[in-house]
Amino acid sequence: MAMSGFAAVDAEARMAGWGGGSVVEPVWSTVPSALGAPLTGHTDDVRAVAAVPLPDRRTLLASGSGDGTVRLWDPTTGEPVGAPLTGHTNTVWAVAAVPLPDGRTLLASGGFDSIRLWDPTTGEPVGAPLTGHTNRVQAVTAVPLPDGRTLLASGSHDRTVRLWDPITGEPVGAPLTGHTNRVQAVTAVPLPDGRTLLASGSQDHTVRLWDPTTGEPVGRPLTGHSSWVEAVAAVPLPDGRTLLASGSHDRTVRLWDPTTGEPVGAPLTGHTDEVQAVTAVPLPDGRTLLASGSQDHTMRLWDATTGEPVGAPLTGHASWVWAVAAVPLPDGRTLLASGSDDHTMRLWDATTGEPVGKPLTGHTDEVQAVAAVPLPDGRTDTAGLRKPRLHGPAVGPHHR
């Protein structure tokens, strides 16, 4: 999964699986009890979820599936909102909310065939499909610019990143080329001087930074990982700086200064298997921690300013940790949510590293994506997605 900034604002998750039917599972309150029945309707794998804030202060949940559809859900009731959004001819790999300067929010979805934009208040498509990528679109994210505009960025297995004007549907400049293998993740990185950079992580073992206003690369590729870069996240610090975090199959997390392209400190080591997810975790005291989830069954918390581990590894999951998300609470606290191969989600107190309540059960297979969903009444729920029962051999991360 690739997170774009804070999960409660914009989350994008990717899932692996073959065959079978999938559902969006219950939305859970921060008090660990299921709210309503599973959100059913998809007829294939659920590959992506995103929270979609609307102008009327409601927040919907969007899901993209191997059945080629996008669905919208009311997280307060668990009911679908309108009919499925149809138009893609194959799997929907990514979804993201795209806030516009006029107060509207569009929904972007990326598939094998194209990127599509939707009006989440009506369920209608907005303009024609955005075409240009020659392979599946693995990641999409909104990129706010200093002039008030918002662009849409997409990362693809065609090894390119593209920028789009979500209002006109037109590409902005030429494709951003340089990666020599599939692009797995993209995220916006706000800088203290008001600029926003775009970061992309790839199977070529590198992270690249781009200036979305010019489409030009910013500095050299960020090298150091010895395997796939699976996840990237912006990490705001109390002093106003923003670092960039990357998680890799080389079992490490790395921190980078996006203004210089230099690594910040040594690699964050401790995981004994591939790192699948990273996310920023803001704390009430103004600090920001970095959380990472791994196939070693653990999560780790790191002090982003020092690179030091914070406490012991968070243990309890019985299998791979695929996804992590920060969950801000109305009282100012922040919980950490994790989704695992062991079919459960867990909640943790980010300040103590202690589990909060019992594991959230109900899924009957791997939980590979989690997202925070802010509600109009001030609560924040967490949404988890399960991977369908596999038909045939187990599918590992290298089969995505």
Summary of the structure (lengths in Angstrom):
residues: 400
radius of gyration: 18.8
end to end distance: 11.8
largest distance: 51.7
contacts: 1542
relative contact order: 0.15
helix: 1%
strand: 46%
